[in-house]
Amino acid sequence: MAGLMDTMTAQQQASVQGTPQGSAIPTSSDPILKQIQDGIDKSVSPNIRRDYLSIVVAGMKVLNDPQAGQRIVSRLQSTNNLVSDVSQGTANIMAVIANNSGGQFNVAAIGPASVVLMCQILDMAEKTANLKLTPDLAAQCTKATVDAVLEKFGINQNKVQAVVQSGQSQQGQNKAA
């Protein structure tokens, strides 16, 4: 993430480095989105926390860019398929962040960061496109976002299963020791 950190302002870098949990990430006033974001933020392991926060901050820079933000709002206001537009939009933002990171993109941080950015986009939709978020819609968007991001990065179910199994076997070894 060094390349990405280099593009951030000193204030943004300070907010990422040594930040108490959650303070660098704006949270939604929507209770569904807040619950999702809080759950993810608490579950991010310390070894990827800095990369996770860097990715989220970079994503927020994209979402808060006046031109990009206006394109996103226009798309949200005219969408015929919110789930697809939110998931594909999030995957595209993640690809931009990966390209700008100079090849220093921590794969383990992709999933949690993408879901937090998805929450930010859904928050925008609630505020600008009169979206009425339900738990079912949030679940659909989350699944579609994770699938779209994995596809964008060429990560298939076999790779996911291998990582999960590797993590489980390491946990078993740690308990036995």
RODO-2510 file (C-alpha; in nm, 4 decimals, decimal comma):
residues 177
     n   res          X          Y          Z
     1     m     0,0000     0,0000     0,0000
     2     a     0,2968     0,2315    -0,0044
     3     g     0,1942     0,3745    -0,3427
     4     l    -0,1547     0,4449    -0,2197
     5     m    -0,0311     0,5945     0,1061
     6     d     0,1912     0,8287    -0,0962
     7     t    -0,1125     0,9764    -0,2719
     8     m    -0,2919     1,0542     0,0530
     9     t    -0,2701     1,3834     0,2380
    10     a    -0,0829     1,3935     0,5671
    11     q    -0,4148     1,4186     0,7515
    12     q    -0,5524     1,1107     0,5717
    13     q    -0,2341     0,9160     0,6438
    14     a    -0,2503     1,0136     1,0095
    15     s    -0,6097     0,8979     1,0255
    16     v    -0,5073     0,5547     0,8959
    17     q    -0,1866     0,4976     1,0927
    18     g    -0,2492     0,3926     1,4490
    19     t    -0,6147     0,4847     1,4332
    20     p    -0,8518     0,3494     1,6937
    21     q    -1,1014     0,1127     1,5415
    22     g    -1,3538     0,2782     1,3139
    23     s    -1,2561     0,6412     1,3567
    24     a    -1,1281     0,6861     0,9992
    25     i    -1,4436     0,5452     0,8456
    26     p    -1,7573     0,7539     0,8228
    27     t    -2,0578     0,5525     0,9314
    28     s    -2,4108     0,5788     0,8096
    29     s    -2,7010     0,6938     1,0199
    30     d    -2,8985     0,4025     0,8713
    31     p    -2,9033     0,1282     1,1361
    32     i    -2,8705    -0,1534     0,8789
    33     l    -2,5625     0,0000     0,7168
    34     k    -2,4151     0,0967     1,0525
    35     q    -2,4494    -0,2617     1,1755
    36     i    -2,2787    -0,3969     0,8629
    37     q    -1,9933    -0,1470     0,8831
    38     d    -1,9409    -0,1918     1,2562
    39     g    -1,9381    -0,5699     1,2184
    40     i    -1,6799    -0,5569     0,9423
    41     d    -1,4634    -0,3012     1,1185
    42     k    -1,4536    -0,5132     1,4353
    43     s    -1,3708    -0,8294     1,2408
    44     v    -1,0723    -0,6925     1,0458
    45     s    -0,7577    -0,8547     1,1780
    46     p    -0,4746    -0,6313     1,3001
    47     n    -0,2350    -0,7619     1,0333
    48     i    -0,4469    -0,6160     0,7490
    49     r    -0,6030    -0,3220     0,9350
    50     r    -0,3735    -0,0568     0,7890
    51     d    -0,4339    -0,1777     0,4314
    52     y    -0,8084    -0,2062     0,4952
    53     l    -0,8239     0,1518     0,6232
    54     s    -0,6054     0,2770     0,3380
    55     i    -0,8364     0,1176     0,0830
    56     v    -1,1466     0,2618     0,2498
    57     v    -0,9920     0,6097     0,2680
    58     a    -0,8941     0,5866    -0,0999
    59     g    -1,2475     0,4754    -0,1843
    60     m    -1,3920     0,7662     0,0104
    61     k    -1,1688     0,9995    -0,1912
    62     v    -1,3288     0,8588    -0,5078
    63     l    -1,6819     0,8844    -0,3678
    64     n    -1,6212     1,2414    -0,2480
    65     d    -1,4659     1,3578    -0,5740
    66     p    -1,7169     1,6080    -0,7196
    67     q    -1,7167     1,4593    -1,0714
    68     a    -1,7187     1,0953    -0,9651
    69     g    -1,9726     1,1647    -0,6926
    70     q    -2,2077     1,3345    -0,9381
    71     r    -2,1810     1,0406    -1,1815
    72     i    -2,2585     0,7980    -0,8992
    73     v    -2,5570     1,0028    -0,7788
    74     s    -2,6933     1,0304    -1,1352
    75     r    -2,6607     0,6549    -1,1796
    76     l    -2,8294     0,5846    -0,8454
    77     q    -3,1176     0,8168    -0,9297
    78     s    -3,1808     0,6536    -1,2677
    79     t    -3,1002     0,2908    -1,1977
    80     n    -3,3270     0,0065    -1,3009
    81     n    -3,1142    -0,2478    -1,1150
    82     l    -2,9768    -0,1067    -0,7913
    83     v    -2,8107    -0,4294    -0,6781
    84     s    -2,6164    -0,4648    -1,0030
    85     d    -2,5233    -0,0971    -1,0262
    86     v    -2,4026    -0,0795    -0,6648
    87     s    -2,2044    -0,4032    -0,6860
    88     q    -2,0451    -0,3254    -1,0231
    89     g    -1,9746     0,0336    -0,9171
    90     t    -1,8031    -0,0873    -0,6014
    91     a    -1,5974    -0,3397    -0,7999
    92     n    -1,4930    -0,0654    -1,0416
    93     i    -1,3859     0,1624    -0,7563
    94     m    -1,1842    -0,1232    -0,6069
    95     a    -1,0134    -0,1757    -0,9455
    96     v    -0,9205     0,1946    -0,9616
    97     i    -0,7760     0,1755    -0,6105
    98     a    -0,5798    -0,1383    -0,7012
    99     n    -0,4408     0,0285    -1,0136
   100     n    -0,3383     0,3356    -0,8137
   101     s    -0,1747     0,1318    -0,5391
   102     g     0,1292     0,0536    -0,7506
   103     g     0,0802    -0,3207    -0,7206
   104     q     0,0871    -0,3099    -0,3402
   105     f    -0,2725    -0,4145    -0,2882
   106     n    -0,3361    -0,6557     0,0005
   107     v    -0,5794    -0,9151    -0,1299
   108     a    -0,7032    -0,9995     0,2210
   109     a    -0,8285    -0,6417     0,2651
   110     i    -1,0335    -0,6403    -0,0567
   111     g    -1,3458    -0,8051     0,0823
   112     p    -1,4038    -0,6040     0,3974
   113     a    -1,3081    -0,2732     0,2343
   114     s    -1,5370    -0,3320    -0,0631
   115     v    -1,8371    -0,3999     0,1596
   116     v    -1,7711    -0,0813     0,3600
   117     l    -1,7543     0,1160     0,0336
   118     m    -2,0756    -0,0529    -0,0806
   119     c    -2,2366     0,0724     0,2418
   120     q    -2,1205     0,4245     0,1595
   121     i    -2,2774     0,3999    -0,1874
   122     l    -2,6036     0,2697    -0,0403
   123     d    -2,5944     0,5594     0,2058
   124     m    -2,5614     0,7956    -0,0917
   125     a    -2,8604     0,6231    -0,2535
   126     e    -3,0693     0,6721     0,0590
   127     k    -2,9827     1,0409     0,0712
   128     t    -3,0045     1,1246    -0,2996
   129     a    -3,2293     0,8675    -0,4663
   130     n    -3,4870     0,8084    -0,1925
   131     l    -3,3791     0,4479    -0,1464
   132     k    -3,5616     0,2624     0,1289
   133     l    -3,3060     0,0089     0,2459
   134     t    -3,4254    -0,3222     0,3853
   135     p    -3,2186    -0,6028     0,5389
   136     d    -3,2957    -0,8165     0,2317
   137     l    -3,1754    -0,5466    -0,0099
   138     a    -2,8591    -0,4951     0,1974
   139     a    -2,7938    -0,8715     0,1891
   140     q    -2,8471    -0,8862    -0,1873
   141     c    -2,6104    -0,5929    -0,2410
   142     t    -2,3482    -0,7448    -0,0115
   143     k    -2,3506    -1,0810    -0,1904
   144     a    -2,3504    -0,9198    -0,5357
   145     t    -2,0682    -0,6827    -0,4334
   146     v    -1,8463    -0,9591    -0,2984
   147     d    -1,9119    -1,1672    -0,6126
   148     a    -1,8400    -0,8710    -0,8452
   149     v    -1,5202    -0,7759    -0,6630
   150     l    -1,3919    -1,1338    -0,6587
   151     e    -1,4659    -1,1624    -1,0309
   152     k    -1,2960    -0,8275    -1,1052
   153     f    -0,9797    -0,9525    -0,9330
   154     g    -0,9952    -1,2986    -1,0894
   155     i    -1,0596    -1,4740    -0,7612
   156     n    -1,2877    -1,7764    -0,8038
   157     q    -1,4633    -1,9947    -0,5477
   158     n    -1,1811    -2,2521    -0,5568
   159     k    -0,9296    -1,9864    -0,4495
   160     v    -1,1630    -1,8669    -0,1737
   161     q    -1,2104    -2,2232    -0,0471
   162     a    -0,8339    -2,2829    -0,0484
   163     v    -0,7746    -1,9715     0,1621
   164     v    -1,0541    -2,0646     0,4042
   165     q    -0,9229    -2,4201     0,4396
   166     s    -0,5681    -2,2935     0,4881
   167     g    -0,6850    -2,0604     0,7636
   168     q    -0,8813    -2,3366     0,9321
   169     s    -0,5874    -2,5777     0,9262
   170     q    -0,3590    -2,3083     1,0722
   171     q    -0,6108    -2,2469     1,3511
   172     g    -0,6196    -2,6198     1,4242
   173     q    -0,2403    -2,6320     1,4372
   174     n    -0,2296    -2,3327     1,6715
   175     k    -0,4799    -2,4982     1,9089
   176     a    -0,2816    -2,8228     1,9077
   177     a     0,0417    -2,6440     1,9938
***
